[in-house]
Amino acid sequence: MSTITSRLKKLRGEKGLKQIEVAALTGLIRATYANWETGRTEPDLDSVKLLAEFYEVTTDYLLGLTDDPTPPRPKQLNHEEYILSAASVDESTKRMFALYNEDKITLNDLTEISPKIKERYRIEFNEQPPTAIDLQGINAAHLDSKPGTGLNLKREREDEKN
C-alpha cells in the first residue's frame, strides 16, 4: 500500500466521511477517489493539491515526503514590513496612521518609518522629513491638507525624468 493510499484513508476517517462525501465535497468522481484509496491508480498533481487543501495538510504529507501534516503558517509581518508592503504610498500611509491611531506604533516609530517610505516609493518631502513633533495630531486623512508639516508628498514621475 502506497503512502498516499494510506494517508487518504486515514484523513477521510479522521473527518468521519464516506468516499462519496469526499467526492461530492471536492468535485471528484467517487470511483476515481476510491481507486486512489485502494491503490489502483494515483492522483495527478492537481488532484494532490486539491486533496491537500481539502484535508488541510501539505502535499508533502500526502506524498509521504514528511510525517508532519501541518501546513506552514504564513510569516507574520512586523509593523514596518506591513506598512512598507503596501502597493502605493497612499496605502502605506493609511496603514501607518491606522497602526498609530490603534496605539500599535509610536510617534518615534513614525519618524523612523517615514524615510523608509520615502525610499520605498521614491517620493520627496517638500521640506525636511517629518519629526515626531510634526506628526502629532496628524492622521492619514490630513496628509495632503496640512501645509508646512513636511508631509505634503510630491511623487517623482518617471515621465518627468525623461
Secondary structure in CASP SS format (residue, H / E / C, confidence):
PFRMAT SS
TARGET T0000
AUTHOR 0000-0000-0000
METHOD secondary structure of the structure
MODEL  1
M C 1.00
S C 1.00
T H 1.00
I H 1.00
T H 1.00
S H 1.00
R H 1.00
L H 1.00
K H 1.00
K H 1.00
L H 1.00
R H 1.00
G H 1.00
E H 1.00
K H 1.00
G C 1.00
L C 1.00
K C 1.00
Q H 1.00
I H 1.00
E H 1.00
V H 1.00
A H 1.00
A H 1.00
L H 1.00
T H 1.00
G C 1.00
L C 1.00
I C 1.00
R H 1.00
A H 1.00
T H 1.00
Y H 1.00
A H 1.00
N H 1.00
W H 1.00
E H 1.00
T H 1.00
G C 1.00
R C 1.00
T C 1.00
E C 1.00
P C 1.00
D C 1.00
L H 1.00
D H 1.00
S H 1.00
V H 1.00
K H 1.00
L H 1.00
L H 1.00
A H 1.00
E H 1.00
F H 1.00
Y H 1.00
E C 1.00
V C 1.00
T C 1.00
T H 1.00
D H 1.00
Y H 1.00
L H 1.00
L H 1.00
G C 1.00
L C 1.00
T C 1.00
D C 1.00
D C 1.00
P C 1.00
T C 1.00
P C 1.00
P C 1.00
R C 1.00
P C 1.00
K C 1.00
Q C 1.00
L C 1.00
N C 1.00
H H 1.00
E H 1.00
E H 1.00
Y H 1.00
I H 1.00
L H 1.00
S C 1.00
A C 1.00
A C 1.00
S C 1.00
V H 1.00
D H 1.00
E H 1.00
S H 1.00
T H 1.00
K H 1.00
R H 1.00
M H 1.00
F H 1.00
A H 1.00
L H 1.00
Y H 1.00
N H 1.00
E C 1.00
D C 1.00
K C 1.00
I C 1.00
T C 1.00
L H 1.00
N H 1.00
D H 1.00
L H 1.00
T H 1.00
E H 1.00
I H 1.00
S H 1.00
P H 1.00
K H 1.00
I H 1.00
K H 1.00
E H 1.00
R H 1.00
Y H 1.00
R C 1.00
I E 1.00
E E 1.00
F E 1.00
N C 1.00
E C 1.00
Q C 1.00
P C 1.00
P C 1.00
T C 1.00
A H 1.00
I H 1.00
D H 1.00
L H 1.00
Q C 1.00
G C 1.00
I C 1.00
N C 1.00
A H 1.00
A H 1.00
H H 1.00
L H 1.00
D H 1.00
S H 1.00
K C 1.00
P C 1.00
G C 1.00
T C 1.00
G C 1.00
L C 1.00
N C 1.00
L E 1.00
K E 1.00
R E 1.00
E C 1.00
R C 1.00
E H 1.00
D H 1.00
E H 1.00
K H 1.00
N C 1.00
END
